Amino acid sequence: MVTLEEFKKKHSDKCRLIGLDLGSKRIGVSICDEKQLIATPLKTIIKNSQKELIEKLKEIIDENDIKGIIIGNPLNMDGSFSRSAQSVKDTAQNIEKNVNIPICLWDERLSTVGAFNLSSQLDVNVSKREKKIDENAAAFILQGAIDFLNN
């Protein structure tokens, strides 16, 4: 896995990225435009197996000419490594073995809360908010990373 700084050095040209919010069963996926200005929720993948997840990610990568993956890293509030962070790291390493594009982890503390609060400000009803929370969290994660890349 690469750091976002390493990714930025390797990819000075603009390219599309996807953001992932990895849950144990639900994977939120977001995508950004080629100029890396805006992250948009794309879909939620229901994970039945690692193999199936990788196949679905490969489809998204091929269909959208994706050049990198940003994965939310669920650190504890004090910045320490959580049990979920170990699970995310393991899954990220498995994805990395099977796709040929750079992957980096991005601190996702409060991304689900942020996505939920943002959708509440947009006056989206609660059932729709909960249905799309994973992909909205993925967009929140990806937006934070592309904002960092652009500064």
Secondary structure, DSSP 8 states (H G I E B T S, - for coil): ---HHHHHHH--S--EEEEEEE-SSEEEEEEE-TTS--EEEEEEEE-S-HHHHHHHHHHHHHHHTEEEEEEEE---TTS---HHHHHHHHHHHHHHHH-SS-EEEEE-TTHHHHHHHHHHHTT--HHHHHHTHHHHHHHHHHHHHHHHHH-
